[in-house]
Amino acid sequence: MADEGKLQLIPLGGLGEIGKNMMAVKYGDSIVVIDAGLIFPEDEMLGIDVVIPDITYLLENKKLVKGIILTHGHEDHIGALPYILKELNVPVWGTRLTLGLLERKLKESGISEKNVRLNQAKPRDTLSVGPFKVELFRVSHSIADAVGLAIHTPIGTLVHTGDFKLDQTPVDNDVTDFAKLAELGEQGVLVLMSDSTNVERPGYTMSERRVGHTFDEIFREAQERIIVASFASNIHRIQQIITTAHNYSRKVAIVGRSMLNVVSVASDLGYLDVPEGIIVELDEINRLPKSKAVIISTGSQGEPMSALTRMAKSEHKGIEIVPGDTVVISATPIPGNEKMVARTVDHLFKQGAEVIHEAVSGIHVSGHASQEELKMMLNLVRPKFFVPVHGEYRMLVKHSKLAAELGVDPENIFVAENGQILEFTQKRGRIAGRVPSGRVLVDGLGVGDVGNIVLRDRKQLSQDGILIVVVTLNKENGQVAAGPDIVSRGFVYVRESEELLDEAKIRVTQALEKCCGGKTSDWSTIKSSIRDTLGKFLFEKTHRRPMILPIIMEI
Amino acid sequence: MADEGKLQLIPLGGLGEIGKNMMAVKYGDSIVVIDAGLIFPEDEMLGIDVVIPDITYLLENKKLVKGIILTHGHEDHIGALPYILKELNVPVWGTRLTLGLLERKLKESGISEKNVRLNQAKPRDTLSVGPFKVELFRVSHSIADAVGLAIHTPIGTLVHTGDFKLDQTPVDNDVTDFAKLAELGEQGVLVLMSDSTNVERPGYTMSERRVGHTFDEIFREAQERIIVASFASNIHRIQQIITTAHNYSRKVAIVGRSMLNVVSVASDLGYLDVPEGIIVELDEINRLPKSKAVIISTGSQGEPMSALTRMAKSEHKGIEIVPGDTVVISATPIPGNEKMVARTVDHLFKQGAEVIHEAVSGIHVSGHASQEELKMMLNLVRPKFFVPVHGEYRMLVKHSKLAAELGVDPENIFVAENGQILEFTQKRGRIAGRVPSGRVLVDGLGVGDVGNIVLRDRKQLSQDGILIVVVTLNKENGQVAAGPDIVSRGFVYVRESEELLDEAKIRVTQALEKCCGGKTSDWSTIKSSIRDTLGKFLFEKTHRRPMILPIIMEI
């Protein structure tokens, strides 16, 4: 076989972006895939729910794909599976919590458990997947039960860090498996793929435990109710809130759908240590003295429909913010969400709450390694080849410079793009081609059916609305039988624009007379005449360019 | 008169928001207005160009308004004037640069100089405006020629800081007028209104001169071309780039419309010290060795159409980014622009440029006072009453706490909202009512004609598009004469959805038969039947909710 003795890495997502992580590893006739995540749509992707990787390459090589191995349960690592498993039914491996979260997602998407093959694995397990021996090793991250992967192939070992930080005092005491990384490094690693998310931050990322100390200070000071918003998936964070509540003899209520989901899965699987009776229903919390109440909520990103946002706007059925409340936003805004978070904070302030957010250090720590930790990873693993992953382009560049500083041969470092084929022998790496890759837009039930044309139309509709001109023509003589009628939406406030629209109608009639007088019965000529006439007229009057849609009927 | 002896402050913009600053000051039968700014639209204000204050109150009291006094030439202080002066033709006072920038804006809006009364003033001038004596005093800010105002009224003096920082080493050596502020404080100030933009930042804001040192380091290191993007209005910044270029014997080209505008106005008025021959045309820069070239550009916010963004995407006609270029983004992203800036940086990296941005300290400093400077202002002016202005709600709250810590009686501090009437006697202040206030949306030539209904339609159109159903009915028997025809935009990709749309047509036909068979000739019944039937069908098939627009014609 042509590929024998060569190893290929084909990133299908997560390079040049933060999100939709997915990496295919090919050796001989076998492919194993690491993660299958989603990314949230850019602002200009109007109406799109989520974006997933293009897996054309995997579908074209369906028979070669031996399975998908998950590093952890965040959306940007598992979120594409409900869509992908429908087309590519292969076995999936993951740790217990990761699979617990995935199962719930699949259920919500209406995928029956019978049709998927989920295989539980734990750190230090070695899986046989085709010709690959895949070893899982513990890493710390902002979700429990995260792992990195060592993939042993006939020509050498690949290490993929997954998302990681080197937390020396993690909340669950499950420290990153330094020993395994050192051992792999000693034995020799061919390629390291390492998380670049925080490569722009110097120093070390603070320990999750630091947030626990901050919670302790806040709980000590607060006289009345405490409301903490955080990422639902950050189980360590939720653990620390519950533990601190317990220390201060407070009860806890959980609000927000995703928070309820995650707490339920994590408790069932034993990832949360919840003292007996501490978690109560919301109406019980509301009956307790405020000094005994803690609420854990979604909405740390100011998401419009989330529990915290609804509280802030006095739209939450069960919780009314009152002066005396302490609201803690235990997260930093994801780029793009800054304004929504600021607005939520403002609303909370107006309700009289004390709000502890961003500016307060120690109220949130990142789940990703900073520069010194990334260096530590490189020094432990000491790979021959280095491929920075999980990062926007500038981050990958920065990470590659870091690796070069630590002695990796610059010729052996690859800043790659999604879809590029990176091919390695034991001696040499090169870019060996390209496979289809990109983003598949999900809108409702449609996966990939919304493309540039639909988005362009939505963009125009969103800016200046639409103006529809309907006219019924007589088939025999081409004369107007009814209309023209003009209907507009999102263009002007109709009740105050009657004059403008009446005038527009006159212009259309004139255009029609001109056409039909000249015996033009070619519809496309009539339509473009209407479009031109109206477009010019409306721009002159309003400086707006609504979509103009002529519809002709014939009797 | 009822109001005699009472002073009213009526904020019409800038409270609870960063932008569209406007404050009316009323005493007896006279109103003087401070600033008239715009704000850029929120994400959900689809298609809106800019937002200006609602001046209903001023229009209702047209005869009382003696004039508008401008503190400086930023858009959030002068940007509403092209709209407002059309309805409220009153005299305007401002410093030379402020009026220079305003004149250009008015010209672009087609407002003739003859129809406006612009009056130039300089720091330490005292203007007589109705019963008010308005004294201008120098403040430092991120634009040249900025002032604060001391408004002397029969019952006491108001001080309005405008936007300010206390730069001890400003580039133009025009230090904030500490002596005047101290003198005013000694004489007694009734009300202080002070800029709250940076109240969340501890310490002092760095001097603009610090950026000059950073430029010096960057210019010393750079071997080839240097491209600096900044805010066009930051004349001190532009001065420092030109000075540094001169020190390193480089020539400078200016690109981007607003940058060219501001440099031309500022040079003409003597606010820029430009060594002979240093500024050259772009094609001359392109002929010089790269080591001799500097380009000053717009686009520091990653604005889609700006010069820097076009360079980053290889779409700029005159400038191609090449490896070796050093691009400096001398600004921080305004909240909401983070992603656009990051994308621009990524594109520049891909073109091979070295990009110096955000992360590098000293590449940008703010134009607004941090906490220690705000305290200094309070301690100099020592007002009886304090009204924090220019800030989101939480910032106003924070600023009010700062004032209380420094000894202002908490009862004399007012965290107000736009539209509230703050009424002061020499002894007491209170909220005395409310005037109409809010935001007026500007879309093309329309000022205020786009409201909630139009925005709601644009929102729906942007998310799931539109589906138009046209049918021509026979007037006599209510039978279908033509159609139903279905046209959609922004909903699905039509070419791949023929089956869906055919099926939709069948559903409409069935609904029509049901209606018309039952002799329903009431159009609204027919329309809502079509909407219900189709809405349900399409949601079931796609989980999308396009706008459904039935149009019935009659022959």
Interface residues (C-beta under 8 A of the other chain):
Chain A: G16 E42 D43 L46 G47 E200 P335 G336 E338 K339 A342 V345 D346 F349 K350 V355 A359 E392 Y393 R394 V397 D443 G444 L445 G446 D449 V450 G451 I453 V454 L455 D457 R458 K459 L461 S462 Q463 D464 G465 I466 I468 V470 T472 A481 A482 G483 D485 V487 R489 G490 F491 V492 Y493 E496 S497 K541 T542 H543 R544 M547 L549 I551 M553 E554 I555
Chain B: G16 E42 D43 L46 G47 E200 P335 G336 E338 K339 A342 V345 D346 F349 K350 V355 A359 E392 Y393 R394 V397 D443 G444 L445 G446 D449 V450 G451 I453 V454 L455 D457 R458 K459 L461 S462 Q463 D464 G465 I466 I468 V470 T472 A481 A482 G483 D485 V487 R489 G490 F491 V492 Y493 E496 S497 K541 T542 H543 R544 M547 L549 I551 M553 E554 I555
